[in-house]
Amino acid sequence: MTSTEIPESHVELVSAPNACVITTLAPSGLPQSTGMWFLLDEGQIKFSLLEHRKKYRNLRANSACTFFLMNPKNMGQTVEVRGTVSFKRDDDKAFVGRVRSQYGAAGPPSDGPGDQRWILTIEPTRINTTG
């Protein structure tokens, strides 16, 4: 199925604490994929990045990305979201705290002093699902 909204059949999968893969384009033009935690927040896929990370720099240079999630209990059920990201500062680190809580991580992240966190929201141009 193709659309720009996550279909009801896959909302439970995307709402659960499953790891996803976020793929961006490196300056060389080659794909760069990273396993990530994320949060489905008001129907939007959001994740947290530190400003000094390669993934953040890739997305600042080219906001195109792909989110991919495979059901760990049924590999035939997948969600792929293609789109671009928008950026919002997470100065109080409240969002990353919510993400950590969903995945059972206690306490604040182990960011260094002065590390800047950002909330990245995927603005879908296409969503593909199987299963």
N, C-alpha and C positions, 0 to 999 in steps of 0.2 A: 504494500500500500504506500502511496506517495501523497504527501500533503505538506502544510506548513504548521500543523498542530499535532501534538502527540495524541494518537487515537486512544480512546478509552481502554481498548484492549491491552495497551502497553503502559498505562499510567502507573499501575501497581509495580511493574518492573522498575520503572524510572524513579518511583518514590522510595524504593527500598535502598538500603545501604550497600549497593553494589559498586565496585570500582569500574570506571569507564576508561576509555582511551581518548585523549584529545590529540588530534594531529594538526600541526601548523606547518608553514613553509619556512625553512631556514633561509638565510641570505643567499645560499648557494642555489636555492630553488628546489632542493631535495626535501621530502617530507620529514618531519620530526615528530615522533609520537611519544606520549608520556601517559602512564597510568595515573589516574587522578581520582580524588574524592570530589563529589559534586552534590548539589542540592536542587531538587525540583521545587521552585519557589514561585507560587502564584502562576503555575503553568509554564514557567521559564526555567531553562537549565542555566545554573549559575555555578561558578567555581571561584576559588581564591588563589591568588598568586602573589608572591613577593616581587617587588619591583626589580630586584637584581637577578632574577631567574631568566634563563635562556628563553623559556616559553613566553614569558612576558615581553621580552625584547622582540621575539618573532612576531607576536601579535600587534605590537605597536608599529612595526614596520609594514605588516600586511595583516589586516584583521580577519582574513578568511581562516576558517577552521572547520574541522569535522569532529563531532562527538560520536563515539561508537560504544554501544553497550550490548553485551551478549548475556542472556539469562544463564547463570551458572548451573541451573538445574535442568535447563532445556536449551541446548545450544542452537536449536532451530528458531528460537525467538530472539530477535535482535531489533535494535533501534539505531538508526544512523541519522544524525542531524547535521546538515550542511548549512553554513551561514557565516555571519560575521559577528564579532563581539563588540559590545560597548563596555566602557570602563567607568568604574565609580570607586572612589577612595573608600577604604574601610579603616578609617582613622581609629575608631574605638575597638576594632577587631571583633565586633559583635557578630558579623556574618560568619567569619571563620570559626568562631565559637559555636555557632549553630551547626555548621558542617561537621565539626569535630564531634559534637554531641550525637549527631545522627549515626556516626560510625563508632560510637562507644568510647571515644578518646576523652579522658578526663583532663580538666584544666586548660589553661591557655596554650597556644602554640609556643614552640621554643624559638621564636623569632629573636634576633639580636637587637640590641638597642639601636633605635633609629631606623629599623627595617620598616618599609612602607608596604602595607598590604593593599590589594585591589580586588574588587568584586568584578568578575567578568561575566557578562550575560550574553548568551548566544541569541542572536536575532536570526531565526531560521529563514532560509530561502527554499529549503527542501527537507522533508523528513521522510525517510524510507523505513519501513518495518517489514519483518517477516514473522511468521508464526502467529 
